[in-house]
C-alpha cells in the first residue's frame, strides 16, 4: 500500500470508518474542515459532534435500533463503545453527554497511530486513488459543487431541524414527574403534563408563531421523522398528541391517570444541567422560541440555552450514482459513507461507516465487495442505498427493511432479532471481513 486512504469528514460515519480501517492495519488521512470552516449546526471543533438530539435511540433488544446496536457490537464498533462510556440516563434509550462523547471520539482518533487528522477543507475530488467521502448532511458548498460536477446530476436535499435545550434550573420542580414511557428503563425523563386548555393554546401558538426562512429555504422539505414541531401542529388539532406530546404510557403518579398531553425532557449532560425538549425541533424565530417556554407549562423562566434551528441536509441519489458498495460508478476507488449516501440517523451513520471500512479494505486487497446478509439491518442499509425507490429518501433502520417472517405479531420482533444475529454470526465466521477480534 503506497498511500493512505483519504476519509473526508470527521462526523460519525467518517470517524468510525477511519478507526475501523486503522484497526485493520490500513493507514488513513482523516480530513475535517472544522474549525477552519464552520457549519450552520456545529458548535465545536470536536469529531463526531451530535448536532440534533443526544439520543442514539433505543437499546431494547426487540427494537430495530436495539438490534442494530447488537449487530454493531458483533462487528466491533468503536463509536458504540465510546457512547456506552458516555451515556446519560434515558430509560431504554442510549443517550450520551454530547461533549463527553465527542471528546471521547476525538481522543480515540488522535491516539490512533495509523490515522493522521488533518484540519482542512477538501474543496474538490482531487483525492488519493482510494478515498471515502463521509461529509454527511452538511457538506460544504465547495465540495457539494465538486460532487455535482462529478456526477453530472443535481443533489437531492431535505431540511433538518434541531430541538430546543434549556437549563435544568429553568424547570419548575413541582410541575412534573420523573418516568419513562410504560416504565421501560429507569425514571429518566422529566414529564410535564399539559391539560386540554393549555394544549389548545400551545397548538394555536405554534401554528401562528413566526418562523425563520433563510434565503433558499422557501421550498423547505423536512425529513418526515424529524419534522419541526410547528409543522406537526399545522397538521391537525391532535397531531401533537400523537407525536412529541403523546401521553400514552406516562401516567402521572400523583393522579394515576394519563394527562391530555405530556412534554418530555431528557438529560443532555451527565450532571443533568442541560435538558432537551424531546421532539421539539423547530425553525421558530428566537423570540418565538423564548415565548414558547412561557406558553408551555412547567417553566420558571424562558431561558433557552440551545436554540432550535433548521439547516440543509445534502445527500446523493445513491441507487443511481453509486454501486452496491456505495462506490462511485464514475470513479473506481471513490466511496461514500453515512448520511451523504442516504442513511438517516446517528447509529445508521456509524453502521454505514463500519460497513464501508470492510469493503474499502477488500477493494485495497483486490477482492470483491461484500453485501451483509439481507436478514441483518447492516445488510438492509446497504441494500437501501443500492436499491432505494424513487424518489430516493434517507432511511432509518426498521423491521420493514428485513425479509418478512410468517409469525404472530407478538413473536415477530423477537424472531427478527434472533434470525438477524444468527445470520450475522454465520456471515462473520465464514467471510473475511478483516476483523481482528
Buried (B, 14 or more C-beta within 10 A) or exposed (E): EEEBBBBBBBBBBBBBBBBBBBBBEBBBBBBBBBEEBEBEBBBBBBBBBBBBBBBBBBBBBBBBBBBBBBBBEBBBBBBBBBBBEBBBBBBBBBBBBBBBBBBBBBEBBEEBEBBBBBBEBBBEBEBEEBBBBBBBBBBBEBBBBBBBEBBEEEBBEBBBBBBBBBBBEBBEEEBBBEBBBEEBBEBBBBBBBBEEEBBBEBBEBBEEBEBBEEEEBEEBEBBEEBBBBBBBBBEEEEBBBBBBBBBEEBBBEEEEEBBBBBBBBBBBBBEBEBBBBBBBBBBBBEEBBBBBBEBBBBBEEBEBBBBBBBBBBBBBBBBEBBBBBBBBEEBEBBBBBBBBBBBBBBBBBBBBBBBBBBBBBBBBEEEEBBBBBBBBBBBBBBBBBBEBEEEBBBBBBEBEBBEEBEEEEEEBBEBBBEBBBEBBEEBBEEBEBBBEE
